[in-house]
Amino acid sequence: MQDEFFFTCPYCWQTISMVFDQNYPMQDYVEDCEVCCRPISIDFEPAADNLEEPKVSIKRLDD
């Protein structure tokens, strides 16, 4: 199952989105912001069951 998640870029503060496949365990990405093109570290952990929300961690690479 794929879901779209919205989050705020830690550099330019614009709302951007990504599509994650919840059939895979912990996923780590480095993606460029769609607006400012700066690299963002993204960690995604799917929900353990339908009662929980997936966990998404967004951070700057220069932190």
C-alpha positions in Angstrom: 0.0 0.0 0.0 1.3 3.4 -0.9 0.4 6.6 0.9 1.3 10.2 0.3 2.7 12.1 3.3 3.0 15.9 3.6 5.8 17.6 5.6 7.6 20.9 5.9 11.1 21.3 4.4 13.5 22.1 7.3 15.3 24.6 5.1 12.7 26.7 3.2 9.6 25.8 5.3 7.5 24.9 2.3 5.1 22.0 2.4 6.2 19.2 0.2 5.1 15.6 -0.2 6.5 12.1 -0.7 4.8 8.7 -1.5 5.9 5.9 0.8 5.3 2.2 0.3 4.0 0.8 3.6 4.8 -2.8 2.7 8.5 -2.3 3.5 10.1 -2.0 6.9 12.1 1.0 8.0 13.1 3.2 5.0 15.9 5.8 4.9 16.1 8.4 2.1 18.0 11.5 1.2 15.8 13.6 -1.1 16.1 17.1 -2.5 13.4 19.5 -1.6 11.0 20.1 -4.5 11.2 23.9 -3.9 14.7 24.8 -2.7 16.6 21.7 -3.9 18.5 21.2 -0.6 19.0 17.6 0.7 16.6 16.3 3.4 17.2 13.2 5.4 13.9 11.2 5.6 13.3 8.2 7.9 10.0 6.3 7.4 8.7 3.5 9.6 5.3 2.1 8.6 2.6 1.6 11.2 2.7 -1.7 13.0 -1.0 -2.0 12.6 -4.0 0.0 11.4 -4.4 1.7 14.8 -1.1 3.5 14.7 0.3 6.2 12.5 3.5 5.7 10.4 6.5 7.5 11.9 8.3 10.0 9.6 11.4 11.8 10.7 12.6 14.8 8.6 15.9 16.6 9.3 18.5 18.7 7.6 21.7 17.1 6.6 23.8 19.9 8.0 22.6 19.3 11.6 
